[in-house]
Amino acid sequence: MNLIVVLLKNKHLLFELIKNDFKKRYLGNYLGSIWAFIQPIVTVAVYWFVFTQGFKATPVDNFPFLLWLLCGMVPWFLINEAVMTSANSIMDNVFLVKKIVFEIKLLPFVKLGSAILVNSAFFLFMVICFLFYGYKPSWYWLQLIYYYAACILLLFGLSLIFSSVIVFVRDISQILAIIMQLLFWLTPIFWNILLIHNFKLQVIIKANPFYYIINGFRDSLIYNIPFWQRYWLMLYFWLMTFFIIWVGNIIFNKLRPHFADVL
């Protein structure tokens, strides 16, 4: 409840900080915020070419591989961007922490909000691709709002933990980069989890909360499965998410008084 009060009380300031952070990313570039479109599109195009032309990837469940791939890449780009940038949110704003009376807890959410703005361009590209292939919107697409909200809450909890701990243990940044790289390949983004016939191994993979988000995008856009049908996964995800937020809030509040001393 304290987190909600802080965010609502400072919502106007939060929006301004998010907008400024987004602009700062592309400050000085000739193409400006157009790079938000170019970078993810080029990345997906490279992966699509490598897997379809090099590895001869076939349609998944009779669905075009490009669209199946986009359903995994769109949420992953948000996850990776938000985790890596929000982790350094305190370190990147030392002047706000040391010299200005400021609600420091907003800083991880600023980076998260900026990542959402960047990801919106990629999300729009995905929708255009689906329409180009002749797939018409259905009410299942509305579930993306639910999965997006779920992803944001999970990322906010993680950002509270990483952004506060990294102030004292700088190596966390390098460790996170390695972990995110491992999760990129271990999370079913390029491959179908049904290819794994070992049930225990499937359970381990599904224990990754990011799996719920990526699988939810595919359920909404490809398989037309309502989110409440996977109730066990949903229950696990929300218990894990609220636990992470709770732990993140405790850690952040414990370490916040010492930020200025260490920085």
N, C-alpha and C positions, 0 to 999 in steps of 0.2 A: 504493500500500500504506500509505503514511503517513496518507492521508486516512481509510482504513478503520480503521486502528488508533486514530486520534483519536476517530472517531465511536463505535466499540465501547467504548473506554475511558471515555467520558463519556456513555454512552447514558442512564443514569438522570437525570443532570443535564439532558441534552438534552430528554428527555420532559417534565420539569418546566417547563423554559423555554418549550417549545412550548405547553403547557397554559396557562401564565400569560399568554403573548402572545395566545392565542386569547381568553381571558377579558377581557383588557385592551381588546380591540377593541370590546366591547359593554358595558364598565363604565359604569354610570350610566344606561343605557337601560332603559326599563320592560319592553320585550319581550326584552331580553337577546340570547342567541344565536339566537333565532328570526329575527332579521334576516339570519342566514346563509342562511335559506330564502327569505325574502321578496324580497330584492334581486335575486338571479339569476332567480327565477321571473317577477317583474315585467318585467325586462329582456327575457327571451325572449318573454313575452306581447306586448310592444310590437313587437319585431321581427317576430314571427309575424303580427300584425295588419297591420302596414305592408306586408309583402311579399305576404301572401295577399289582403288586401282592397284595398290601394292599388295594388300592382304586379301583382296577379293572378297570383302565382307558382303554378305547377301542380306536382303531385307529381313528384318526381325519380325516374326509372327505376321508375315506378309505385309509388313509396313515399311515404307521407304527408310533406308538406313539413316539418311540425313535428318529426317524428322525425329526418328528415334534417338539419334545422337544429340540433337538440339534439346530435347526434353531433359537430358542429363547435364548438358553443358551449361544451360542457362542458370539453373540454381547453383551449380558448382562455381561458376564465375562469381556469383554473389557471395557465396560462402567463403571462398578463398580470399577474395578482395577484402571482405569485411573483417575476417580473422586477422589477416596480416596488417592491415592499416589501423584497425582499432587497438591492436596490441601495443602500438607505438603512440597512441593518442596522447598519453600523458607526457612522454618524452619529447614529442613534437611541439608541445605548448608549455614549455617551462615558464615563460613569462606570465602566463595566466595562473599557474600554480603558485609562483613565488611572490608576485608583486601586486596581484589584483584580487579583490574579494570576489570570488567566482565559484559557482557550483560546479566543482570539478567532475562530478559524476556525469555531467552532460557530454564531456569530451569523447568518451567511447561511442556514445550515440550519434555524435556529429559525424564521425568517420563512417559509422554504419549507415547513416542517412545519405551520405555522399556516395557510398558504394551502391545504395539502392538506386540513386539517380543514374549512375553509370550503367547499372544493370538494366534499367528500363529501356535503354536503346537496344540492348541485346534481346530483351523480351519482345519488343516490337518487331524486330527482325524475325524472331521465331514465329510469331503470329502471321506475318506476311508470307513466310514460307509455307505454312499450313494452308493458307488461303490459295496460294499459287498452285499447290498440288491438288486443289479441288476439295479440300476438307472444310465443311461448313461448321460454324460455331454451334455448340450445343450448350445446354444448361450445365453439363459436366465441366465446361471451361470455367464456370464461376467458382469451382472448387480451388482454382489457382489462387484466389484471394485468401482462402483459408490456409493453404500451404505456404503462401508467401508470409502471412502473419506468423505462422508457426515457426518458420525459418528465422524471422526477425527476432522473435523472443528468445530463441535458442542462442542466436548470435550475440544478442545483448548480454545474456548471462555469461557467455564465454569471454566477451570483451571486458567485462568487469574483472574477471579473474586474471586474464593475461595482462591487461593494461596496468594493473596494480602490482603484480608480481614482477613484471619485467623491469620496473624501476629499481628493484633491489638485485635482481638476477638478470643481467643484460644478455646472458647466453640464451635466454628463453626465445629470443627473436630467431636465432639460428636453429634452435631445436624445433620451433614451430614450422619453419620453412621445410625442414626434413619431414616432419609429421604430415604436413599438408600434401607434400609430394607423394608420400606413401598412401595416404587416404585417397588421393586422386585415382590411383590404379587399383586400390583394393575396393573402392566403392563402385558398384555396377554402373559405370557411366558409358563405357565402350562395349561392355559385354553383358549378357543376360545371366542373371543369377541362377536360372533354371539349368544352365550348363553344368553347374556343380551338383552332383548327385549325393554328396555327403551331407546328410541332414544337419549334423552337428556344426559343420563348417558354414552351412547356410545360416544357422542361428547366430553364429559369431559375427557374420557379415551384417545381418539384420540388427545386431546390437548397436551398430554405428548409427546414431540418430540422424545423420545426414542421409542415410539410406531411405528413411521414411519420407523425406522431402523429395528426393529425386524420383523415387517410386511413385509418389503422389502426383507429380507432374505427368508421368506416363499414364497413370490411372485416369487422370482428368482429360488428357488430350488424345490418348490412343485407345486404352482399353475400356473407357466409359464405366469405371467402377466407382461407386460412391464412397466417400472417405470413411463413413461409419461402418462399411462392410469389413474393413480391416481393423476391427475394434481392439484386438490384442496389441497390435503394433501402435495403434493410436494411444492406448492406455500407457504403454511403456514409454512412448515418446514424451507425453505430457508429464509423466512422473519424473522422467529424466530432466526435462527442460526446467520445470519448476524447482527441482533440486539444485540444478546448476545455477539458476538465478538466485536462489536463497544462499547458496555457498558463496557465489560471486559478490553478493551484497555484503555479507559478513566480512569477507576478506578485504574488500575495498574499504569498508568503514574502519577496519582495524589498522590498515596500512596508511590511509589518507593523512593522518596527522604527521606522518614522517616523510611525506613526499618532498617537502621543501628542504628538509635537512639533507636528504640524499642527493637531490638534484643540484 
